[in-house]
């Protein structure tokens, strides 16, 4: 590996490094790590054992790449990025400073979201972008060319499709499915076990909810609270629906395809396809105009 004059990178003798790659002062490269052609490892970055850094990839200052991570060709990681074990970033993924990728969840034992099989490593598809300070958990999958905004939060087992946007500070909770070309604006909360189909728009500050009991577990036969009895029911938002800013969806509601929910509405029951609703509680206000239908 080529090292600029005066640097002192620590490169394990079992690392496999292309002669055209470079490592800055204080960088560390572990056993069986693979560093591709023209890759650049910035000062004080850490590449753990068996990690792969693709050709022309750039790893920023003080970034930490844990074992068995795969960085595809042309991946760019900012400073202080942490990539947890096994995570796969495909070609051309760009990650902002201080992002954390593949983070394992820590849940209290009584959490209704706990349990289930072990998590697969995080997968981020080609051309996706992860903003500064974003956190994406292990078990999630992010589609090609999708943009996760600064300080966004994507939980375990969430799946986000291609060409989607998750705005700054928004949360996609665990076990959520988000389709292709979905636009989630700033400070949106998509609650666990929701489904957001293709081409949906969620305005700034939209809130979905999933627990009618608000954490108060029903009591079992022994008279003690039974968290396992809590049924979480997220929202189902069908293809092409549009939800205005600060709208609230109560647990289990379904918003029909091409429906329109006005800003600030509180949706307490299902909304029919291609229907406009407004108010608190939301009430029907006529059909969506033909020119606004997705497949007009």
N, C-alpha and C positions, 0 to 999 in steps of 0.2 A: 504494500500500500504506500502511495506517495504521501509524505507528510511535509508540510511547509517547514522551512528552516527554523529551528529554534523551538519547535513544538515537542511535547512529550506525551503523546497518546500511549495508553497502555493497551496493547493488542495481544490477545492470547495466542500462543503459538499454534493452536488448533483452529483459529479463525481462518476463514477463506475470504481473502480480500483481493479485489481486482487492482492491478497496479495503477490504474488511472483514478482510483478513488482517493479521497483525502480525509484526514481526521485532525481536528484542532487540538490545541493544548488541553491536557487533562481529560480528553475523551477516553472512554473505556469500551473495549469490544471483547465479548466473552467467547468461550470455547464453542466451536462449530457455528458461530455466526457467519453469515454470508453477506458480503458487501459488494454490490454490483458496480458495473462500469460507471465512472464519472459521478458516483454517489459522493455526497459531502456530509461529513459528520462534524457538527460545530463543536467548539470548545466545551468541555465538561459534559457532553452528552454521554449517556450510557446505553450500550447495545448489549443486551443480555445473551446468554447462551442460546444457540439454535435459532436466533432471530434472523430474518432475511430482510435486507434492505435492497430494493431493486435499483436498476440502473437509473441514473440521473436523479435519484431521490435526494431530498435535503432534510436533515434532522437538525433541529434548532438547538441553540445553547441550553444546556441543563435539561434537555428532554431525557426521559427515561423510557426505554423500549424493553419491556420484560421478555422473558423467554418464550420462544415459539411464536412470536409475532411475525406476520408477513406484511411488509410494505411493498406495494407494487411499483412499477416503473413510474418515475415522475412524481411520486408522492412528496408533498411538502408539509413538514411539521414545524410549527412555530416554537418559540422558546418555552421551556418548562412544561411541555406537553407530556402527559403520562399515558402510556399504552399498556394495558394489562395483558397477562399471558394469553396466547392463542389468538388474539385479535387479528383479523384480516382486513387490511385496507387495500382495495384494488387500485389499478393504475389511475394516476391523476388526482387522487383525493388530496384535498387541501385542508389543513387543520390549523386553527388559530391558536395564539398563545394561551397557555394555562388550561387548555382543554384536557379532559380525562376520558379516556376511551376504554370500554370493556370493564368498567368498575363492577365488582361483585356487590350485590345488595346486602344490606344488613337490616333485618326486620325483627320487630319484637315477636315473641313466640305466639302472642294472641292475635297477630295481624291476620285479617281475613284474606290478605293477598299472599300469605306464606304458603309454603308447601310446594308440591310438584316435583318433577324430575330435575336432575342437575341441568345447569344452564350450558348451552353451547356457546362457543366464543362469539363475540360481536363480529358482524360482517358489515362492512361499508363498501358499497358497490362503486364502480368506476365513475370518476368525475364528480363525486359528491363533495360537499363543502361543509365543514364543521366549524362554527364560530368560536371566537375567543371565550374561554371560561365555560364552554358547554360541557355537559356530563352525559355520556351515553353508556348505558349499563351493558354488562354481559348478557347474552341471550337476545339482544335486539338485532334487528336487521334494517339497514338503511339502503334505499334503492338508488340506482344510477342517477347522477346529476341532481339529486335532492340537496337542498340547502337547509342546514340547521343553524339558526341564528345565534348570535352571541348570548351566552348564559342560558341557552335552552337546555332542556332536561328530558331525556328519553329513557324510560325505565325498561326493566328486564322483560323479555318476551314481546316487546312492542315491535311491530312490523310497519315500516313506512315505505310506500311505493316509489316509483320513479318520478322525477321532475316535480317533486313536492317541495313546499316551503314550510318550515316551522319557525315562526318569528321569534324575535328577541324575548327571552324570559319566559317562553311558553313551555308547558309540560305535557308530554305524551306519556301517560301512566302505563303501568304494567298491563300486559295482555290486551293491548289496543291494536286494532288493525286500521291503518290509514292507507288509502288507495293512491293511485297515480294522479298527478297534477292537482293535488289538494293544496289549498292555500290557507295556512293557519297563521293568523296575524299575531301581533305582539301581545304578550301576557294572557294567552289563552290556556285554559286547563281542560284537557281531554282526559276524563276519569277512566279508571281501570275498567276493562271489559267493554269498552265502547267499540263501535265499528263506524268508520268514516269512509264512505265509498268514493270512487273516482270523482274528480272535478268539483268537490265540495269547497265552499268558501266559509271560513269561520272568522268573523270580524274581531277587532281588538277587545280583549277582556271577556270573551265568551267563557262561560262556566258550565260544564256538565257535571252531574252528580250521580252517585250510584248506590247510596245506602239510605233507605227510608228511615232506618232506626238510628242513624247518625252515631254509629259505634256502640250503641247500647245493645249488647248481645241478649237474645232471649234465654230464659233459664231452662236448663235441662231437667231430667227426672229427679236429679239429686238436689234441685233447687239452686244450683250454682250457674252463673252465666256460661253459656256455651258459644264461644266465638265461631266455631265451625258451623253453627246454625245461621249465621248472617249470610244472606243472599245478596251479593253485589250485582246490580243490574245497570250497566252503563247505557248510554244513548246509542241508538242506531240512526245514522244520518245517511240517507240514500243519495244516489248519484245526482250531482248537480245542484243539491240543495244549498241555500245561502242563509247564513245566520248572522244577523247584525250585531254590532258591538254591544257588549255588556248584557247580552241576552243570557238567560239561565234556563237550563234544561233539567227537569227533575228526573229521578231515577227511572230508567226503563222506557222512556218515551222514544217513539220512532218519528223521524221527520222524513216525509215522503220525497221521492225524486222531484227535483226542480222546485220544491217548496221554498217559500221566502218567509223568514222570521225577522220581524222588525227589531231595530235596536232597542235594548232595554226590556224586551218582552220576557215574561216568565211562562215557560211552556210546561203545562201540567198534564197534558194528554197528547195523544198522537196527532200529527198534522198530516192531512191528506196530500198526495202528490199534487204539484203545481198549484198549491193554495198559499195565499198570503195570510199571515196571522200577525196581530199587533196587540199590545197592552198587557196588563197584569190583572188577572191571568190572561194569557194569550187567547184571542178569539179570532174567528175567521173574518177576513176583510175582503173576500173576493178571490178570483183566480189570478194566477200569474199571467201577465200579458203574453200572447203568443210569441212576440219578438224576443222575449227574455228566456224562452225555453231552450234548453241545451241542444235539442235535436229539432229545432224549428225548420 
